[in-house]
């Protein structure tokens, strides 16, 4: 009685591609959630007085 050989492991490139796709999807959903949440907070609270964006003028 012969035992069949185990199936070959998946290639590492395939695993790496799955890892990248999973990370991209996760990041997309997290960023979309954070952006929608901050826009909701900003809509209810209004722009804060001491909020400084990267393009606002700076006094030296």
C-alpha positions as CSV (number, residue, x, y, z in Angstrom):
1,X,0.0,0.0,0.0
2,X,1.5,3.3,-1.1
3,X,0.9,6.6,0.6
4,X,0.4,9.5,-1.9
5,X,2.9,12.3,-1.6
6,X,1.6,15.5,0.0
7,X,0.6,18.3,-2.3
8,X,3.3,20.8,-3.1
9,X,3.3,24.0,-1.0
10,X,1.9,27.1,-2.7
11,X,4.6,29.2,-4.3
12,X,5.9,32.1,-2.2
13,X,5.2,34.7,-4.8
14,X,1.5,33.7,-4.6
15,X,1.6,34.1,-0.8
16,X,3.3,37.5,-1.1
17,X,0.7,38.7,-3.6
18,X,-2.1,37.7,-1.3
19,X,-0.4,39.5,1.5
20,X,0.0,42.7,-0.5
21,X,-3.7,42.6,-1.7
22,X,-4.9,42.0,1.8
23,X,-2.9,44.9,3.1
24,X,-4.1,47.2,0.4
25,X,-7.7,46.3,1.0
26,X,-7.3,46.7,4.8
27,X,-5.6,50.0,4.4
28,X,-8.2,51.3,1.9
29,X,-11.1,50.5,4.3
30,X,-9.4,51.9,7.4
31,X,-8.5,55.2,5.6
32,X,-12.0,55.5,4.2
33,X,-13.5,54.9,7.7
34,X,-11.1,57.4,9.3
35,X,-11.7,60.1,6.6
36,X,-15.5,59.7,6.9
37,X,-15.4,59.9,10.7
38,X,-13.2,63.0,10.8
39,X,-15.4,64.7,8.2
40,X,-18.5,64.0,10.3
41,X,-16.8,65.3,13.4
42,X,-15.6,68.4,11.6
43,X,-19.2,69.0,10.2
44,X,-20.7,68.8,13.7
45,X,-18.0,70.7,15.6
46,X,-17.1,73.2,12.8
47,X,-13.5,74.2,12.0
48,X,-11.6,74.7,15.2
49,X,-10.0,78.1,15.8
50,X,-6.4,76.8,16.4
51,X,-6.6,74.3,13.5
52,X,-3.5,74.8,11.3
53,X,-3.3,73.1,8.0
54,X,0.0,72.6,6.1
55,X,-0.9,75.5,3.8
56,X,-1.9,78.0,6.4
57,X,0.4,81.1,6.8
58,X,2.9,80.9,9.7
59,X,4.0,83.9,11.7
60,X,7.7,83.9,12.5
